[in-house]
Amino acid sequence: MAKIELKKVEQQLDHRGLYRVKMNTDADHMEFPIGIQDQGSATANETVVLTSALAFAEELEAAARLRLEAATRR
């Protein structure tokens, strides 16, 4: 099963936070930044970061599937 780690990298002056999201699986790992508007608590910030990461993953999956389908039709 994949393991997800979140780490706050910096707090910016405009009340935005930059987080590093790292995912490890048995086969590989991926790491990327997500910037969010500060929600006022660490728990709320983590919820927003995870929600953003999930939305990104869903869009990535959809785009990858379309590309793979197009590649197999050639």
mmCIF file of the N, C-alpha and C atoms, coordinates in Angstrom:
data_MODEL
# 
_entry.id   MODEL 
# 
loop_
_atom_site.group_PDB 
_atom_site.id 
_atom_site.type_symbol 
_atom_site.label_atom_id 
_atom_site.label_alt_id 
_atom_site.label_comp_id 
_atom_site.label_asym_id 
_atom_site.label_entity_id 
_atom_site.label_seq_id 
_atom_site.pdbx_PDB_ins_code 
_atom_site.Cartn_x 
_atom_site.Cartn_y 
_atom_site.Cartn_z 
_atom_site.occupancy 
_atom_site.B_iso_or_equiv 
_atom_site.pdbx_formal_charge 
_atom_site.auth_seq_id 
_atom_site.auth_comp_id 
_atom_site.auth_asym_id 
_atom_site.auth_atom_id 
_atom_site.pdbx_PDB_model_num 
ATOM 1   N N  . MET A 1 1  ? 0.842  -1.183 0.000   1.00 0.00 ? 1  MET A N  1 
ATOM 2   C CA . MET A 1 1  ? 0.000  0.000  0.000   1.00 0.00 ? 1  MET A CA 1 
ATOM 3   C C  . MET A 1 1  ? 0.883  1.241  0.000   1.00 0.00 ? 1  MET A C  1 
ATOM 4   N N  . ALA A 1 2  ? 0.435  2.276  -0.685  1.00 0.00 ? 2  ALA A N  1 
ATOM 5   C CA . ALA A 1 2  ? 1.188  3.520  -0.789  1.00 0.00 ? 2  ALA A CA 1 
ATOM 6   C C  . ALA A 1 2  ? 1.202  4.278  0.537   1.00 0.00 ? 2  ALA A C  1 
ATOM 7   N N  . LYS A 1 3  ? 2.281  4.984  0.755   1.00 0.00 ? 3  LYS A N  1 
ATOM 8   C CA . LYS A 1 3  ? 2.412  5.820  1.938   1.00 0.00 ? 3  LYS A CA 1 
ATOM 9   C C  . LYS A 1 3  ? 2.549  7.271  1.478   1.00 0.00 ? 3  LYS A C  1 
ATOM 10  N N  . ILE A 1 4  ? 1.774  8.164  2.093   1.00 0.00 ? 4  ILE A N  1 
ATOM 11  C CA . ILE A 1 4  ? 1.811  9.574  1.741   1.00 0.00 ? 4  ILE A CA 1 
ATOM 12  C C  . ILE A 1 4  ? 2.382  10.370 2.902   1.00 0.00 ? 4  ILE A C  1 
ATOM 13  N N  . GLU A 1 5  ? 3.336  11.234 2.588   1.00 0.00 ? 5  GLU A N  1 
ATOM 14  C CA . GLU A 1 5  ? 3.919  12.125 3.582   1.00 0.00 ? 5  GLU A CA 1 
ATOM 15  C C  . GLU A 1 5  ? 3.665  13.565 3.152   1.00 0.00 ? 5  GLU A C  1 
ATOM 16  N N  . LEU A 1 6  ? 3.307  14.414 4.111   1.00 0.00 ? 6  LEU A N  1 
ATOM 17  C CA . LEU A 1 6  ? 3.138  15.842 3.861   1.00 0.00 ? 6  LEU A CA 1 
ATOM 18  C C  . LEU A 1 6  ? 4.143  16.595 4.709   1.00 0.00 ? 6  LEU A C  1 
ATOM 19  N N  . LYS A 1 7  ? 4.771  17.589 4.124   1.00 0.00 ? 7  LYS A N  1 
ATOM 20  C CA . LYS A 1 7  ? 5.699  18.415 4.883   1.00 0.00 ? 7  LYS A CA 1 
ATOM 21  C C  . LYS A 1 7  ? 5.520  19.862 4.459   1.00 0.00 ? 7  LYS A C  1 
ATOM 22  N N  . LYS A 1 8  ? 5.303  20.718 5.443   1.00 0.00 ? 8  LYS A N  1 
ATOM 23  C CA . LYS A 1 8  ? 5.196  22.136 5.141   1.00 0.00 ? 8  LYS A CA 1 
ATOM 24  C C  . LYS A 1 8  ? 6.593  22.656 4.842   1.00 0.00 ? 8  LYS A C  1 
ATOM 25  N N  . VAL A 1 9  ? 6.761  23.258 3.675   1.00 0.00 ? 9  VAL A N  1 
ATOM 26  C CA . VAL A 1 9  ? 8.064  23.727 3.231   1.00 0.00 ? 9  VAL A CA 1 
ATOM 27  C C  . VAL A 1 9  ? 8.277  25.181 3.631   1.00 0.00 ? 9  VAL A C  1 
ATOM 28  N N  . GLU A 1 10 ? 7.250  25.998 3.421   1.00 0.00 ? 10 GLU A N  1 
ATOM 29  C CA . GLU A 1 10 ? 7.384  27.412 3.796   1.00 0.00 ? 10 GLU A CA 1 
ATOM 30  C C  . GLU A 1 10 ? 6.026  28.066 3.953   1.00 0.00 ? 10 GLU A C  1 
ATOM 31  N N  . GLN A 1 11 ? 6.006  29.102 4.756   1.00 0.00 ? 11 GLN A N  1 
ATOM 32  C CA . GLN A 1 11 ? 4.821  29.958 4.905   1.00 0.00 ? 11 GLN A CA 1 
ATOM 33  C C  . GLN A 1 11 ? 5.146  31.251 4.181   1.00 0.00 ? 11 GLN A C  1 
ATOM 34  N N  . GLN A 1 12 ? 4.335  31.613 3.218   1.00 0.00 ? 12 GLN A N  1 
ATOM 35  C CA . GLN A 1 12 ? 4.591  32.813 2.436   1.00 0.00 ? 12 GLN A CA 1 
ATOM 36  C C  . GLN A 1 12 ? 3.879  34.005 3.057   1.00 0.00 ? 12 GLN A C  1 
ATOM 37  N N  . LEU A 1 13 ? 4.303  35.200 2.686   1.00 0.00 ? 13 LEU A N  1 
ATOM 38  C CA . LEU A 1 13 ? 3.785  36.427 3.294   1.00 0.00 ? 13 LEU A CA 1 
ATOM 39  C C  . LEU A 1 13 ? 2.295  36.649 3.038   1.00 0.00 ? 13 LEU A C  1 
ATOM 40  N N  . ASP A 1 14 ? 1.783  36.146 1.957   1.00 0.00 ? 14 ASP A N  1 
ATOM 41  C CA . ASP A 1 14 ? 0.373  36.366 1.606   1.00 0.00 ? 14 ASP A CA 1 
ATOM 42  C C  . ASP A 1 14 ? -0.549 35.300 2.189   1.00 0.00 ? 14 ASP A C  1 
ATOM 43  N N  . HIS A 1 15 ? -0.157 34.702 3.305   1.00 0.00 ? 15 HIS A N  1 
ATOM 44  C CA . HIS A 1 15 ? -0.951 33.673 4.009   1.00 0.00 ? 15 HIS A CA 1 
ATOM 45  C C  . HIS A 1 15 ? -1.157 32.415 3.171   1.00 0.00 ? 15 HIS A C  1 
ATOM 46  N N  . ARG A 1 16 ? -0.172 32.125 2.358   1.00 0.00 ? 16 ARG A N  1 
ATOM 47  C CA . ARG A 1 16 ? -0.187 30.885 1.597   1.00 0.00 ? 16 ARG A CA 1 
ATOM 48  C C  . ARG A 1 16 ? 0.887  29.973 2.155   1.00 0.00 ? 16 ARG A C  1 
ATOM 49  N N  . GLY A 1 17 ? 0.613  28.698 2.118   1.00 0.00 ? 17 GLY A N  1 
ATOM 50  C CA . GLY A 1 17 ? 1.585  27.710 2.565   1.00 0.00 ? 17 GLY A CA 1 
ATOM 51  C C  . GLY A 1 17 ? 2.003  26.830 1.405   1.00 0.00 ? 17 GLY A C  1 
ATOM 52  N N  . LEU A 1 18 ? 3.263  26.461 1.381   1.00 0.00 ? 18 LEU A N  1 
ATOM 53  C CA . LEU A 1 18 ? 3.765  25.550 0.365   1.00 0.00 ? 18 LEU A CA 1 
ATOM 54  C C  . LEU A 1 18 ? 4.102  24.230 1.049   1.00 0.00 ? 18 LEU A C  1 
ATOM 55  N N  . TYR A 1 19 ? 3.531  23.162 0.541   1.00 0.00 ? 19 TYR A N  1 
ATOM 56  C CA . TYR A 1 19 ? 3.712  21.831 1.116   1.00 0.00 ? 19 TYR A CA 1 
ATOM 57  C C  . TYR A 1 19 ? 4.373  20.915 0.097   1.00 0.00 ? 19 TYR A C  1 
ATOM 58  N N  . ARG A 1 20 ? 5.126  19.953 0.594   1.00 0.00 ? 20 ARG A N  1 
ATOM 59  C CA . ARG A 1 20 ? 5.695  18.905 -0.242  1.00 0.00 ? 20 ARG A CA 1 
ATOM 60  C C  . ARG A 1 20 ? 4.877  17.648 0.025   1.00 0.00 ? 20 ARG A C  1 
ATOM 61  N N  . VAL A 1 21 ? 4.361  17.062 -1.029  1.00 0.00 ? 21 VAL A N  1 
ATOM 62  C CA . VAL A 1 21 ? 3.612  15.812 -0.940  1.00 0.00 ? 21 VAL A CA 1 
ATOM 63  C C  . VAL A 1 21 ? 4.495  14.722 -1.532  1.00 0.00 ? 21 VAL A C  1 
ATOM 64  N N  . LYS A 1 22 ? 4.760  13.693 -0.755  1.00 0.00 ? 22 LYS A N  1 
ATOM 65  C CA . LYS A 1 22 ? 5.607  12.593 -1.210  1.00 0.00 ? 22 LYS A CA 1 
ATOM 66  C C  . LYS A 1 22 ? 4.827  11.294 -1.059  1.00 0.00 ? 22 LYS A C  1 
ATOM 67  N N  . MET A 1 23 ? 4.784  10.509 -2.136  1.00 0.00 ? 23 MET A N  1 
ATOM 68  C CA . MET A 1 23 ? 4.082  9.238  -2.114  1.00 0.00 ? 23 MET A CA 1 
ATOM 69  C C  . MET A 1 23 ? 5.056  8.129  -2.454  1.00 0.00 ? 23 MET A C  1 
ATOM 70  N N  . ASN A 1 24 ? 5.112  7.139  -1.613  1.00 0.00 ? 24 ASN A N  1 
ATOM 71  C CA . ASN A 1 24 ? 5.959  5.964  -1.839  1.00 0.00 ? 24 ASN A CA 1 
ATOM 72  C C  . ASN A 1 24 ? 5.070  4.746  -2.052  1.00 0.00 ? 24 ASN A C  1 
ATOM 73  N N  . THR A 1 25 ? 5.382  3.976  -3.078  1.00 0.00 ? 25 THR A N  1 
ATOM 74  C CA . THR A 1 25 ? 4.722  2.693  -3.304  1.00 0.00 ? 25 THR A CA 1 
ATOM 75  C C  . THR A 1 25 ? 5.804  1.622  -3.304  1.00 0.00 ? 25 THR A C  1 
ATOM 76  N N  . ASP A 1 26 ? 5.398  0.385  -3.440  1.00 0.00 ? 26 ASP A N  1 
ATOM 77  C CA . ASP A 1 26 ? 6.376  -0.697 -3.509  1.00 0.00 ? 26 ASP A CA 1 
ATOM 78  C C  . ASP A 1 26 ? 7.279  -0.540 -4.733  1.00 0.00 ? 26 ASP A C  1 
ATOM 79  N N  . ALA A 1 27 ? 6.745  0.014  -5.816  1.00 0.00 ? 27 ALA A N  1 
ATOM 80  C CA . ALA A 1 27 ? 7.488  0.082  -7.069  1.00 0.00 ? 27 ALA A CA 1 
ATOM 81  C C  . ALA A 1 27 ? 8.208  1.414  -7.308  1.00 0.00 ? 27 ALA A C  1 
ATOM 82  N N  . ASP A 1 28 ? 7.715  2.505  -6.750  1.00 0.00 ? 28 ASP A N  1 
ATOM 83  C CA . ASP A 1 28 ? 8.263  3.806  -7.123  1.00 0.00 ? 28 ASP A CA 1 
ATOM 84  C C  . ASP A 1 28 ? 7.891  4.858  -6.096  1.00 0.00 ? 28 ASP A C  1 
ATOM 85  N N  . HIS A 1 29 ? 8.271  6.099  -6.367  1.00 0.00 ? 29 HIS A N  1 
ATOM 86  C CA . HIS A 1 29 ? 7.850  7.221  -5.525  1.00 0.00 ? 29 HIS A CA 1 
ATOM 87  C C  . HIS A 1 29 ? 7.668  8.457  -6.389  1.00 0.00 ? 29 HIS A C  1 
ATOM 88  N N  . MET A 1 30 ? 6.886  9.395  -5.884  1.00 0.00 ? 30 MET A N  1 
ATOM 89  C CA . MET A 1 30 ? 6.633  10.654 -6.578  1.00 0.00 ? 30 MET A CA 1 
ATOM 90  C C  . MET A 1 30 ? 6.578  11.745 -5.523  1.00 0.00 ? 30 MET A C  1 
ATOM 91  N N  . GLU A 1 31 ? 7.078  12.913 -5.882  1.00 0.00 ? 31 GLU A N  1 
ATOM 92  C CA . GLU A 1 31 ? 7.096  14.034 -4.959  1.00 0.00 ? 31 GLU A CA 1 
ATOM 93  C C  . GLU A 1 31 ? 6.738  15.297 -5.739  1.00 0.00 ? 31 GLU A C  1 
ATOM 94  N N  . PHE A 1 32 ? 5.857  16.120 -5.172  1.00 0.00 ? 32 PHE A N  1 
ATOM 95  C CA . PHE A 1 32 ? 5.494  17.359 -5.848  1.00 0.00 ? 32 PHE A CA 1 
ATOM 96  C C  . PHE A 1 32 ? 5.005  18.392 -4.840  1.00 0.00 ? 32 PHE A C  1 
ATOM 97  N N  . PRO A 1 33 ? 5.086  19.681 -5.228  1.00 0.00 ? 33 PRO A N  1 
ATOM 98  C CA . PRO A 1 33 ? 4.651  20.749 -4.327  1.00 0.00 ? 33 PRO A CA 1 
ATOM 99  C C  . PRO A 1 33 ? 3.176  21.094 -4.537  1.00 0.00 ? 33 PRO A C  1 
ATOM 100 N N  . ILE A 1 34 ? 2.533  21.527 -3.473  1.00 0.00 ? 34 ILE A N  1 
ATOM 101 C CA . ILE A 1 34 ? 1.174  22.057 -3.551  1.00 0.00 ? 34 ILE A CA 1 
ATOM 102 C C  . ILE A 1 34 ? 1.132  23.313 -2.691  1.00 0.00 ? 34 ILE A C  1 
ATOM 103 N N  . GLY A 1 35 ? 0.690  24.407 -3.295  1.00 0.00 ? 35 GLY A N  1 
ATOM 104 C CA . GLY A 1 35 ? 0.518  25.658 -2.568  1.00 0.00 ? 35 GLY A CA 1 
ATOM 105 C C  . GLY A 1 35 ? -0.943 25.881 -2.247  1.00 0.00 ? 35 GLY A C  1 
ATOM 106 N N  . ILE A 1 36 ? -1.219 26.281 -1.009  1.00 0.00 ? 36 ILE A N  1 
ATOM 107 C CA . ILE A 1 36 ? -2.606 26.507 -0.594  1.00 0.00 ? 36 ILE A CA 1 
ATOM 108 C C  . ILE A 1 36 ? -2.713 27.812 0.185   1.00 0.00 ? 36 ILE A C  1 
ATOM 109 N N  . GLN A 1 37 ? -3.922 28.323 0.259   1.00 0.00 ? 37 GLN A N  1 
ATOM 110 C CA . GLN A 1 37 ? -4.227 29.440 1.145   1.00 0.00 ? 37 GLN A CA 1 
ATOM 111 C C  . GLN A 1 37 ? -4.323 28.880 2.560   1.00 0.00 ? 37 GLN A C  1 
ATOM 112 N N  . ASP A 1 38 ? -3.664 29.519 3.519   1.00 0.00 ? 38 ASP A N  1 
ATOM 113 C CA . ASP A 1 38 ? -3.684 29.047 4.901   1.00 0.00 ? 38 ASP A CA 1 
ATOM 114 C C  . ASP A 1 38 ? -5.123 28.976 5.406   1.00 0.00 ? 38 ASP A C  1 
ATOM 115 N N  . GLN A 1 39 ? -5.489 27.838 6.005   1.00 0.00 ? 39 GLN A N  1 
ATOM 116 C CA . GLN A 1 39 ? -6.849 27.607 6.489   1.00 0.00 ? 39 GLN A CA 1 
ATOM 117 C C  . GLN A 1 39 ? -7.007 27.880 7.984   1.00 0.00 ? 39 GLN A C  1 
ATOM 118 N N  . GLY A 1 40 ? -5.921 28.252 8.651   1.00 0.00 ? 40 GLY A N  1 
ATOM 119 C CA . GLY A 1 40 ? -6.019 28.616 10.055  1.00 0.00 ? 40 GLY A CA 1 
ATOM 120 C C  . GLY A 1 40 ? -5.602 27.544 11.043  1.00 0.00 ? 40 GLY A C  1 
ATOM 121 N N  . SER A 1 41 ? -5.482 26.290 10.593  1.00 0.00 ? 41 SER A N  1 
ATOM 122 C CA . SER A 1 41 ? -5.017 25.231 11.493  1.00 0.00 ? 41 SER A CA 1 
ATOM 123 C C  . SER A 1 41 ? -4.267 24.189 10.674  1.00 0.00 ? 41 SER A C  1 
ATOM 124 N N  . ALA A 1 42 ? -3.393 23.466 11.343  1.00 0.00 ? 42 ALA A N  1 
ATOM 125 C CA . ALA A 1 42 ? -2.608 22.428 10.657  1.00 0.00 ? 42 ALA A CA 1 
ATOM 126 C C  . ALA A 1 42 ? -3.522 21.345 10.082  1.00 0.00 ? 42 ALA A C  1 
ATOM 127 N N  . THR A 1 43 ? -4.560 20.973 10.827  1.00 0.00 ? 43 THR A N  1 
ATOM 128 C CA . THR A 1 43 ? -5.480 19.931 10.362  1.00 0.00 ? 43 THR A CA 1 
ATOM 129 C C  . THR A 1 43 ? -6.242 20.380 9.124   1.00 0.00 ? 43 THR A C  1 
ATOM 130 N N  . ALA A 1 44 ? -6.739 21.603 9.143   1.00 0.00 ? 44 ALA A N  1 
ATOM 131 C CA . ALA A 1 44 ? -7.469 22.125 7.985   1.00 0.00 ? 44 ALA A CA 1 
ATOM 132 C C  . ALA A 1 44 ? -6.542 22.258 6.778   1.00 0.00 ? 44 ALA A C  1 
ATOM 133 N N  . ASN A 1 45 ? -5.309 22.701 7.013   1.00 0.00 ? 45 ASN A N  1 
ATOM 134 C CA . ASN A 1 45 ? -4.345 22.813 5.912   1.00 0.00 ? 45 ASN A CA 1 
ATOM 135 C C  . ASN A 1 45 ? -4.056 21.442 5.307   1.00 0.00 ? 45 ASN A C  1 
ATOM 136 N N  . GLU A 1 46 ? -3.863 20.431 6.158   1.00 0.00 ? 46 GLU A N  1 
ATOM 137 C CA . GLU A 1 46 ? -3.599 19.082 5.667   1.00 0.00 ? 46 GLU A CA 1 
ATOM 138 C C  . GLU A 1 46 ? -4.779 18.561 4.853   1.00 0.00 ? 46 GLU A C  1 
ATOM 139 N N  . THR A 1 47 ? -5.989 18.838 5.291   1.00 0.00 ? 47 THR A N  1 
ATOM 140 C CA . THR A 1 47 ? -7.180 18.412 4.550   1.00 0.00 ? 47 THR A CA 1 
ATOM 141 C C  . THR A 1 47 ? -7.201 19.024 3.157   1.00 0.00 ? 47 THR A C  1 
ATOM 142 N N  . VAL A 1 48 ? -6.896 20.310 3.067   1.00 0.00 ? 48 VAL A N  1 
ATOM 143 C CA . VAL A 1 48 ? -6.891 20.987 1.762   1.00 0.00 ? 48 VAL A CA 1 
ATOM 144 C C  . VAL A 1 48 ? -5.779 20.439 0.875   1.00 0.00 ? 48 VAL A C  1 
ATOM 145 N N  . VAL A 1 49 ? -4.610 20.201 1.448   1.00 0.00 ? 49 VAL A N  1 
ATOM 146 C CA . VAL A 1 49 ? -3.493 19.653 0.661   1.00 0.00 ? 49 VAL A CA 1 
ATOM 147 C C  . VAL A 1 49 ? -3.850 18.269 0.134   1.00 0.00 ? 49 VAL A C  1 
ATOM 148 N N  . LEU A 1 50 ? -4.394 17.411 0.990   1.00 0.00 ? 50 LEU A N  1 
ATOM 149 C CA . LEU A 1 50 ? -4.766 16.062 0.553   1.00 0.00 ? 50 LEU A CA 1 
ATOM 150 C C  . LEU A 1 50 ? -5.885 16.090 -0.483  1.00 0.00 ? 50 LEU A C  1 
ATOM 151 N N  . THR A 1 51 ? -6.846 16.983 -0.320  1.00 0.00 ? 51 THR A N  1 
ATOM 152 C CA . THR A 1 51 ? -7.926 17.118 -1.307  1.00 0.00 ? 51 THR A CA 1 
ATOM 153 C C  . THR A 1 51 ? -7.365 17.564 -2.656  1.00 0.00 ? 51 THR A C  1 
ATOM 154 N N  . SER A 1 52 ? -6.432 18.508 -2.622  1.00 0.00 ? 52 SER A N  1 
ATOM 155 C CA . SER A 1 52 ? -5.790 18.970 -3.861  1.00 0.00 ? 52 SER A CA 1 
ATOM 156 C C  . SER A 1 52 ? -4.981 17.851 -4.506  1.00 0.00 ? 52 SER A C  1 
ATOM 157 N N  . ALA A 1 53 ? -4.256 17.086 -3.691  1.00 0.00 ? 53 ALA A N  1 
ATOM 158 C CA . ALA A 1 53 ? -3.469 15.976 -4.220  1.00 0.00 ? 53 ALA A CA 1 
ATOM 159 C C  . ALA A 1 53 ? -4.370 14.921 -4.858  1.00 0.00 ? 53 ALA A C  1 
ATOM 160 N N  . LEU A 1 54 ? -5.501 14.645 -4.219  1.00 0.00 ? 54 LEU A N  1 
ATOM 161 C CA . LEU A 1 54 ? -6.437 13.669 -4.764  1.00 0.00 ? 54 LEU A CA 1 
ATOM 162 C C  . LEU A 1 54 ? -7.019 14.143 -6.098  1.00 0.00 ? 54 LEU A C  1 
ATOM 163 N N  . ALA A 1 55 ? -7.408 15.399 -6.181  1.00 0.00 ? 55 ALA A N  1 
ATOM 164 C CA . ALA A 1 55 ? -7.937 15.941 -7.432  1.00 0.00 ? 55 ALA A CA 1 
ATOM 165 C C  . ALA A 1 55 ? -6.882 15.861 -8.537  1.00 0.00 ? 55 ALA A C  1 
ATOM 166 N N  . PHE A 1 56 ? -5.634 16.180 -8.187  1.00 0.00 ? 56 PHE A N  1 
ATOM 167 C CA . PHE A 1 56 ? -4.549 16.085 -9.154  1.00 0.00 ? 56 PHE A CA 1 
ATOM 168 C C  . PHE A 1 56 ? -4.373 14.649 -9.632  1.00 0.00 ? 56 PHE A C  1 
ATOM 169 N N  . ALA A 1 57 ? -4.393 13.705 -8.697  1.00 0.00 ? 57 ALA A N  1 
ATOM 170 C CA . ALA A 1 57 ? -4.219 12.295 -9.050  1.00 0.00 ? 57 ALA A CA 1 
ATOM 171 C C  . ALA A 1 57 ? -5.347 11.802 -9.957  1.00 0.00 ? 57 ALA A C  1 
ATOM 172 N N  . GLU A 1 58 ? -6.565 12.237 -9.695  1.00 0.00 ? 58 GLU A N  1 
ATOM 173 C CA . GLU A 1 58 ? -7.699 11.827 -10.530 1.00 0.00 ? 58 GLU A CA 1 
ATOM 174 C C  . GLU A 1 58 ? -7.556 12.385 -11.941 1.00 0.00 ? 58 GLU A C  1 
ATOM 175 N N  . GLU A 1 59 ? -7.133 13.640 -12.061 1.00 0.00 ? 59 GLU A N  1 
ATOM 176 C CA . GLU A 1 59 ? -6.929 14.222 -13.389 1.00 0.00 ? 59 GLU A CA 1 
ATOM 177 C C  . GLU A 1 59 ? -5.764 13.557 -14.109 1.00 0.00 ? 59 GLU A C  1 
ATOM 178 N N  . LEU A 1 60 ? -4.702 13.249 -13.376 1.00 0.00 ? 60 LEU A N  1 
ATOM 179 C CA . LEU A 1 60 ? -3.559 12.553 -13.961 1.00 0.00 ? 60 LEU A CA 1 
ATOM 180 C C  . LEU A 1 60 ? -3.972 11.184 -14.473 1.00 0.00 ? 60 LEU A C  1 
ATOM 181 N N  . GLU A 1 61 ? -4.754 10.459 -13.684 1.00 0.00 ? 61 GLU A N  1 
ATOM 182 C CA . GLU A 1 61 ? -5.217 9.140  -14.112 1.00 0.00 ? 61 GLU A CA 1 
ATOM 183 C C  . GLU A 1 61 ? -6.044 9.234  -15.392 1.00 0.00 ? 61 GLU A C  1 
ATOM 184 N N  . ALA A 1 62 ? -6.972 10.183 -15.438 1.00 0.00 ? 62 ALA A N  1 
ATOM 185 C CA . ALA A 1 62 ? -7.825 10.328 -16.618 1.00 0.00 ? 62 ALA A CA 1 
ATOM 186 C C  . ALA A 1 62 ? -6.994 10.672 -17.858 1.00 0.00 ? 62 ALA A C  1 
ATOM 187 N N  . ALA A 1 63 ? -6.051 11.584 -17.719 1.00 0.00 ? 63 ALA A N  1 
ATOM 188 C CA . ALA A 1 63 ? -5.213 11.976 -18.851 1.00 0.00 ? 63 ALA A CA 1 
ATOM 189 C C  . ALA A 1 63 ? -4.324 10.821 -19.308 1.00 0.00 ? 63 ALA A C  1 
ATOM 190 N N  . ALA A 1 64 ? -3.772 10.073 -18.360 1.00 0.00 ? 64 ALA A N  1 
ATOM 191 C CA . ALA A 1 64 ? -2.915 8.942  -18.716 1.00 0.00 ? 64 ALA A CA 1 
ATOM 192 C C  . ALA A 1 64 ? -3.711 7.859  -19.430 1.00 0.00 ? 64 ALA A C  1 
ATOM 193 N N  . ARG A 1 65 ? -4.928 7.596  -18.961 1.00 0.00 ? 65 ARG A N  1 
ATOM 194 C CA . ARG A 1 65 ? -5.764 6.584  -19.618 1.00 0.00 ? 65 ARG A CA 1 
ATOM 195 C C  . ARG A 1 65 ? -6.095 6.979  -21.054 1.00 0.00 ? 65 ARG A C  1 
ATOM 196 N N  . LEU A 1 66 ? -6.437 8.247  -21.266 1.00 0.00 ? 66 LEU A N  1 
ATOM 197 C CA . LEU A 1 66 ? -6.730 8.718  -22.625 1.00 0.00 ? 66 LEU A CA 1 
ATOM 198 C C  . LEU A 1 66 ? -5.513 8.578  -23.530 1.00 0.00 ? 66 LEU A C  1 
ATOM 199 N N  . ARG A 1 67 ? -4.369 8.934  -23.001 1.00 0.00 ? 67 ARG A N  1 
ATOM 200 C CA . ARG A 1 67 ? -3.138 8.841  -23.801 1.00 0.00 ? 67 ARG A CA 1 
ATOM 201 C C  . ARG A 1 67 ? -2.808 7.392  -24.134 1.00 0.00 ? 67 ARG A C  1 
ATOM 202 N N  . LEU A 1 68 ? -2.975 6.507  -23.156 1.00 0.00 ? 68 LEU A N  1 
ATOM 203 C CA . LEU A 1 68 ? -2.711 5.083  -23.401 1.00 0.00 ? 68 LEU A CA 1 
ATOM 204 C C  . LEU A 1 68 ? -3.700 4.499  -24.406 1.00 0.00 ? 68 LEU A C  1 
ATOM 205 N N  . GLU A 1 69 ? -4.957 4.879  -24.307 1.00 0.00 ? 69 GLU A N  1 
ATOM 206 C CA . GLU A 1 69 ? -5.959 4.404  -25.275 1.00 0.00 ? 69 GLU A CA 1 
ATOM 207 C C  . GLU A 1 69 ? -5.613 4.871  -26.679 1.00 0.00 ? 69 GLU A C  1 
ATOM 208 N N  . ALA A 1 70 ? -5.202 6.122  -26.804 1.00 0.00 ? 70 ALA A N  1 
ATOM 209 C CA . ALA A 1 70 ? -4.826 6.651  -28.120 1.00 0.00 ? 70 ALA A CA 1 
ATOM 210 C C  . ALA A 1 70 ? -3.601 5.918  -28.657 1.00 0.00 ? 70 ALA A C  1 
ATOM 211 N N  . ALA A 1 71 ? -2.654 5.611  -27.794 1.00 0.00 ? 71 ALA A N  1 
ATOM 212 C CA . ALA A 1 71 ? -1.434 4.936  -28.220 1.00 0.00 ? 71 ALA A CA 1 
ATOM 213 C C  . ALA A 1 71 ? -1.719 3.512  -28.686 1.00 0.00 ? 71 ALA A C  1 
ATOM 214 N N  . THR A 1 72 ? -2.682 2.832  -28.072 1.00 0.00 ? 72 THR A N  1 
ATOM 215 C CA . THR A 1 72 ? -2.967 1.457  -28.452 1.00 0.00 ? 72 THR A CA 1 
ATOM 216 C C  . THR A 1 72 ? -3.785 1.387  -29.736 1.00 0.00 ? 72 THR A C  1 
ATOM 217 N N  . ARG A 1 73 ? -4.395 2.479  -30.161 1.00 0.00 ? 73 ARG A N  1 
ATOM 218 C CA . ARG A 1 73 ? -5.182 2.502  -31.405 1.00 0.00 ? 73 ARG A CA 1 
ATOM 219 C C  . ARG A 1 73 ? -4.313 2.730  -32.623 1.00 0.00 ? 73 ARG A C  1 
ATOM 220 N N  . ARG A 1 74 ? -3.082 3.127  -32.427 1.00 0.00 ? 74 ARG A N  1 
ATOM 221 C CA . ARG A 1 74 ? -2.197 3.422  -33.586 1.00 0.00 ? 74 ARG A CA 1 
ATOM 222 C C  . ARG A 1 74 ? -1.767 2.192  -34.291 1.00 0.00 ? 74 ARG A C  1 
# 
